[in-house]
Each structure stands twice: as C-alpha cells, then as structure tokens.
C-alpha cells in the first residue's frame, strides 16, 4: 500500500518525491488489538500553485482511491492506508481542516524517526526535531518502533 500511495502522490501534477525514509514497523497506539503499522515519511517538491488545503484534499482522495474507509467509532483501528500532511515548508496553519504542522506529530516516534532519516537537521516549532524525539518514551530497534 505504501508503494501504491507513493506512486499516486508522485503522479500529482506539479509534485515529485525528493526523499523517502525506510519503512518502519510500529506497534499500534490507542487500540492495540491489531497488526503493527507500516510507516514511512516522504518529502515532496511541489509547484507554487499547491497550497496545504489542496494538497491535503488530494492526499485524502488518494487514500479513498486505495480503499481507505474511515471508522469514527474506531479512530485508531486498522486501516488500509493513512496519509498525513505533516509539514508544508515553514508554513503554519490553524485551519481546523488542515492544521500545519500536524497537531500530533511531535508526540509520535513513528513520525519523528522516519522524518529525521530524510531531514536530520529539521526544526519544528523553533526546536530541532531530534530534541522533540529525545523527549518521547520510545524504543527503536532496527526498523521497529515501540511507543
């Protein structure tokens, strides 16, 4: 599913993948009675006409095309694919439909570890992402993450 999602994202007009992290297997959070998740972070170069809300809408359409069904009763349950827009350059947005940076990314080792693989010097909220990660209780062994 990750490969199919990457292909669909790369096919967006005016968008191209410029980096991708390894795939990490991560234990489920919230609802633990499910298989582990596969997580990956990609970096995109996008044309100037792309804005965060439009990009998020395109990503959600890709999820839908790959069979994602949203179950509000089981928010953190099993899913075929989940594509999040984490950052958009240095931009910030408090739009409730498109919050940038992603509101929970700083709490998630399964986001920060692969993000640091492709952008080791990145700062989020004026602080190195590595500092945010160091503040989290997690364990990483190879390409597995427990949190």
URCOR-V963767 format. One record per backbone hydrogen bond with DSSP energy under -1.0 kcal/mol. CO is the residue of the C=O (numbers start at 1). NH is the residue of the N-H. Records with the same first field share a line. If there is no record, write none. Layout:
# URCOR-V963767
CO->NH / NH
This chain:
# URCOR-V963767
1->5
2->6
3->7
4->8
5->9
6->10
7->11
9->12
12->15
14->47
16->45
19->43
24->39
25->145
26->37
29->31
32->34
37->26
39->24
41->21
43->18 / 19
45->16
47->50
51->55
52->56
53->57
54->58
55->59
56->60
57->61
58->62
59->63
60->64
61->65
62->66
63->68
64->67
74->77
86->102
88->91
93->100
95->98
100->93
102->105
104->107
105->108
108->111 / 112
109->113
111->115
112->116
113->117
114->118
115->119
119->122
122->129
127->124
128->131 / 132
129->133
130->134
131->135
133->136
139->146
141->144
143->25
144->141
145->27
146->139
